[in-house]
Amino acid sequence: MDCEKPLFKAADLFCESEMDLNTIEKATTKILEAIGEDPQREGLLKTPSRVSQAYEEILAGYRINPEELINDAFFTVAYDELVIIKNIEFYSLCEHHMLPFYGVVHVGYIPNGKVIGLSKIPRIVDMFARRLQVQEHMTQQIADFLQESMQPQGVGVVVEGKHLCMMMRGIKKQEASMTTSAMLGVFRSQPSTRMEFLNRIASEEKI
């Protein structure tokens, strides 16, 4: 697998090579056999192919080039107040059981002479979500990447997630959810900035 460290340290591994779909198909067939199923029965004939295609999409974040993702997306502005993008949906796979977890991400930052194109922040969330993850790590990765690439006065990230590894197996708690946060720059050093961000994302005001 042709993977390398990207220019942005917070982006972690970036893989240029294509995902090995053939190996995933073969492994899926082995799993079907191991659980006592018949991979040749009608309903399962195309399952290995479907699983490999699903993984290619769900785990696409390894193959998103962070440098290309944010290329030419910064704009100079005379604005230094809080910018918030909230309720960004995400779907990921936990790295412990490879079961889905999903929810929303809220991002806030205070510009330091430049802003990033609005659509780029959800794309950055997807870049990190579409990998094998733990929620705590994903939260910190998003914040670190924004801080590193934008150099704002500060960044705040809050993630709210529900985990099928806890809902459909193990302890089986259907209503339990997890909230994680990462606060950098003025979001960490200035309680008033942090509280403004937290109060704003908690607001139910509609546009």
C-alpha positions as semicolon CSV with decimal commas, in nm:
position;residue;x (nm);y (nm);z (nm)
1;M;0,000;0,000;0,000
2;D;0,155;0,328;-0,115
3;C;0,100;0,550;0,188
4;E;0,295;0,851;0,302
5;K;0,285;1,131;0,554
6;P;0,117;1,438;0,400
7;L;0,239;1,795;0,430
8;F;-0,006;1,857;0,714
9;K;0,099;1,654;1,017
10;A;-0,253;1,643;1,158
11;A;-0,381;1,464;0,847
12;D;-0,192;1,146;0,942
13;L;-0,162;0,877;0,676
14;F;-0,248;0,949;0,312
15;C;-0,259;0,656;0,066
16;E;-0,214;0,714;-0,306
17;S;-0,273;0,352;-0,405
18;E;-0,619;0,216;-0,478
19;M;-0,794;0,005;-0,217
20;D;-0,743;-0,369;-0,276
21;L;-1,105;-0,461;-0,346
22;N;-1,019;-0,812;-0,461
23;T;-0,864;-0,899;-0,126
24;I;-1,167;-0,757;0,058
25;E;-1,398;-0,973;-0,157
26;K;-1,197;-1,286;-0,079
27;A;-1,193;-1,204;0,293
28;T;-1,569;-1,148;0,292
29;T;-1,621;-1,487;0,130
30;K;-1,408;-1,645;0,405
31;I;-1,615;-1,471;0,673
32;L;-1,938;-1,597;0,519
33;E;-1,799;-1,951;0,521
34;A;-1,670;-1,912;0,877
35;I;-2,013;-1,817;1,016
36;G;-2,172;-2,116;0,845
37;E;-2,322;-1,947;0,541
38;D;-2,304;-2,057;0,179
39;P;-2,143;-1,782;-0,033
40;Q;-2,294;-1,948;-0,343
41;R;-2,656;-1,911;-0,242
42;E;-2,854;-1,658;-0,442
43;G;-2,878;-1,387;-0,179
44;L;-2,504;-1,388;-0,109
45;L;-2,358;-1,424;-0,458
46;K;-2,284;-1,052;-0,492
47;T;-2,230;-0,980;-0,122
48;P;-1,845;-0,990;-0,132
49;S;-1,848;-0,737;-0,418
50;R;-2,101;-0,516;-0,243
51;V;-1,899;-0,525;0,081
52;S;-1,577;-0,427;-0,097
53;Q;-1,752;-0,136;-0,270
54;A;-1,905;-0,026;0,060
55;Y;-1,564;-0,025;0,231
56;E;-1,418;0,169;-0,059
57;E;-1,673;0,444;0,005
58;I;-1,690;0,428;0,385
59;L;-1,309;0,430;0,423
60;A;-1,235;0,680;0,146
61;G;-1,073;0,922;0,391
62;Y;-0,736;0,748;0,367
63;R;-0,721;0,845;0,000
64;I;-0,819;1,211;0,027
65;N;-0,513;1,427;-0,033
66;P;-0,532;1,702;0,233
67;E;-0,323;1,940;0,026
68;E;-0,561;1,910;-0,270
69;L;-0,863;1,926;-0,041
70;I;-0,789;2,277;0,082
71;N;-0,604;2,409;-0,224
72;D;-0,694;2,775;-0,298
73;A;-0,971;2,766;-0,037
74;F;-0,844;3,050;0,184
75;F;-0,975;3,404;0,153
76;T;-0,838;3,721;0,310
77;V;-1,093;3,901;0,526
78;A;-1,107;4,182;0,780
79;Y;-1,312;3,973;1,021
80;D;-1,208;3,844;1,361
81;E;-1,531;3,725;1,520
82;L;-1,652;3,372;1,584
83;V;-1,737;3,157;1,280
84;I;-1,945;2,845;1,348
85;I;-2,051;2,557;1,127
86;K;-2,272;2,320;1,325
87;N;-2,462;1,996;1,274
88;I;-2,222;1,850;1,017
89;E;-2,336;1,489;0,981
90;F;-2,071;1,218;0,987
91;Y;-2,053;0,840;0,960
92;S;-1,750;0,638;1,062
93;L;-1,636;0,289;1,164
94;C;-1,495;0,225;1,509
95;E;-1,152;0,067;1,488
96;H;-1,225;-0,177;1,772
97;H;-1,520;-0,368;1,624
98;M;-1,548;-0,214;1,274
99;L;-1,909;-0,121;1,353
100;P;-2,054;0,219;1,261
101;F;-2,071;0,524;1,479
102;Y;-2,242;0,839;1,359
103;G;-2,360;1,181;1,467
104;V;-2,281;1,548;1,418
105;V;-1,975;1,771;1,437
106;H;-1,977;2,137;1,539
107;V;-1,679;2,352;1,438
108;G;-1,595;2,705;1,543
109;Y;-1,293;2,923;1,473
110;I;-1,182;3,284;1,503
111;P;-1,005;3,402;1,185
112;N;-0,660;3,552;1,190
113;G;-0,679;3,742;0,862
114;K;-0,827;3,465;0,650
115;V;-1,125;3,229;0,633
116;I;-1,168;2,894;0,464
117;G;-1,433;2,815;0,202
118;L;-1,753;2,701;0,372
119;S;-1,776;2,361;0,201
120;K;-1,422;2,270;0,301
121;I;-1,498;2,217;0,669
122;P;-1,754;1,938;0,608
123;R;-1,507;1,786;0,364
124;I;-1,237;1,794;0,632
125;V;-1,476;1,623;0,873
126;D;-1,540;1,353;0,612
127;M;-1,168;1,307;0,548
128;F;-1,118;1,202;0,910
129;A;-1,454;1,030;0,964
130;R;-1,418;0,798;0,665
131;R;-1,143;0,594;0,829
132;L;-1,123;0,340;1,109
133;Q;-1,157;0,571;1,407
134;V;-1,223;0,635;1,771
135;Q;-1,431;0,945;1,837
136;E;-1,178;1,108;2,068
137;H;-0,901;1,082;1,808
138;M;-1,122;1,205;1,525
139;T;-1,224;1,511;1,728
140;Q;-0,862;1,607;1,793
141;Q;-0,758;1,540;1,433
142;I;-1,020;1,781;1,296
143;A;-0,918;2,055;1,538
144;D;-0,545;2,006;1,482
145;F;-0,581;2,006;1,105
146;L;-0,783;2,328;1,102
147;Q;-0,540;2,497;1,340
148;E;-0,239;2,382;1,140
149;S;-0,372;2,468;0,795
150;M;-0,557;2,795;0,873
151;Q;-0,349;2,935;1,161
152;P;-0,657;3,101;1,317
153;Q;-0,666;3,259;1,662
154;G;-0,829;2,940;1,783
155;V;-1,043;2,640;1,694
156;G;-1,316;2,455;1,880
157;V;-1,458;2,118;1,777
158;V;-1,742;1,929;1,947
159;V;-1,855;1,585;1,828
160;E;-2,175;1,409;1,935
161;G;-2,188;1,043;1,842
162;K;-2,387;0,723;1,882
163;H;-2,196;0,394;1,864
164;L;-2,345;0,071;1,733
165;C;-2,071;-0,125;1,910
166;M;-2,250;-0,024;2,232
167;M;-2,606;-0,023;2,093
168;M;-2,634;-0,358;1,910
169;R;-2,381;-0,566;2,104
170;G;-2,214;-0,574;2,444
171;I;-2,398;-0,355;2,693
172;K;-2,680;-0,278;2,442
173;K;-2,767;0,074;2,557
174;Q;-2,979;0,229;2,282
175;E;-3,004;0,586;2,406
176;A;-2,644;0,638;2,520
177;S;-2,442;0,893;2,327
178;M;-2,089;1,030;2,352
179;T;-1,971;1,391;2,337
180;T;-1,606;1,485;2,282
181;S;-1,438;1,822;2,236
182;A;-1,107;1,977;2,138
183;M;-1,029;2,340;2,215
184;L;-0,720;2,513;2,076
185;G;-0,583;2,867;2,092
186;V;-0,822;3,125;2,235
187;F;-1,090;2,857;2,278
188;R;-0,867;2,702;2,543
189;S;-0,714;3,017;2,693
190;Q;-1,025;3,237;2,703
191;P;-1,326;3,088;2,888
192;S;-1,558;3,355;2,744
193;T;-1,476;3,251;2,386
194;R;-1,522;2,885;2,471
195;M;-1,856;2,952;2,641
196;E;-1,983;3,162;2,349
197;F;-1,906;2,873;2,116
198;L;-2,069;2,613;2,340
199;N;-2,376;2,829;2,396
200;R;-2,416;2,897;2,025
201;I;-2,398;2,530;1,922
202;A;-2,648;2,443;2,197
203;S;-2,895;2,698;2,063
204;E;-3,196;2,568;1,872
205;E;-3,240;2,890;1,675
206;K;-3,342;2,834;1,313
207;I;-3,223;3,033;1,013
